[in-house]
Amino acid sequence: MDFFIKWFLDFTLLAQILIIYLIIINIATFFYFGLDKMKASLAHKRISEKKLWTLSMVGGSLGGILGMHFFRHKTQKLSFQIIMAIILSVQICLVIWILM
């Protein structure tokens, strides 16, 4: 735990805010995928794909991919998986560039 705290505190304030933001948005996206899966199985009004895409595009792509596989949701749509992987790749590159 001390290692994580030291690692985190070594970053600038802007980088720390980015890290916290990414953690929060990915947790939210993960749970939105789970909520959509639950609503689908109960035949309730679903969360729009637009909302899932938006959450993924604003930094939650890792949470989206993890949610897809954990909840087995949207895994049959190959195009959905490919686009999510592309978004995640771009976001990883951006985060590495920003944190360096």
N, C-alpha and C positions, 0 to 999 in steps of 0.2 A: 504494500500500500504506500509506503514511504517513497518507493521508486516512482510510482505514478504521480504522486503529489509533486515531487521534485521535477519530474519530466514536464508536468503541466505548468509549473511556475516558471520554468525556463523560457516559455514563450512570451511574446509580447501580449499586451492586453487585447489587441484586436484578434490575434490568433486564439487566445483563450476563449473569447466570445464566439469565434467561429466553431471551435471544438464543442463548446456547450450547445450551440445552436444545432450542430449536426447530430449530436446525441439525441436531443429532444425531438427534432423533426423525424429522425429515423425510428425512434420508439413510437411516435404518433402514426407514422406511415405503416409500420408493422401492425399496429392494432387496428388501423382502418381496413387493412386487407383482411384481418381476422373478423372484424365486424361485418364486412361485406359478405364473407363466406357464411357467417352465421345467418345473416338476413336472407341469403340465397337459399339456404337449406330450410328456412322457416317460411319461405315464399312471401317475405315482407318486402317493402319498398327498398330497393338496393341503393348503395352508394354509387354515384355515377363514375364511369371510367374517367371522365374528365377530372374529377376530384382526385382519383387515385394517381392519374398522370401528373397532375399539378403538384401533389405532395412529393412525388418522385422527382420531378424536375427541379424543385426548389431545395433539393438536398437529401431527400428521403429515399433515394434509389436502393441503397443497401437494405434498409428496413423493408422496402417493397419486395425485393428479391427474397429476403429471408421469410417474409410473411407469405409470399406465394408458395414457397416450398414447405414451410411449417404447417400452414393451413390447407395445403394442396388446393390452392385457389388460383385460377387463371393459368395453370401449368399446361393445359391442353392447347393454349393459344401460343404457337411458336413465335408468331410476330411480336406478341406481347413480351415474351422472354428475351428475344433478340434486342428489341428497342430498350428494354430495361438494362440489359448488359451494356449497351452502347452508352446510355445515360450514366451508368455507374462508372464506366471507364473514363468518360470525360470528367466526371466529378472528382474521381481519384486524382487525375492529372492536375486539375485546378487546385485541389487542396494541397497537394505536394508542392506545386508552384508557389502558392500563397504562403505556406509554412516555411519555405526555404529562405 
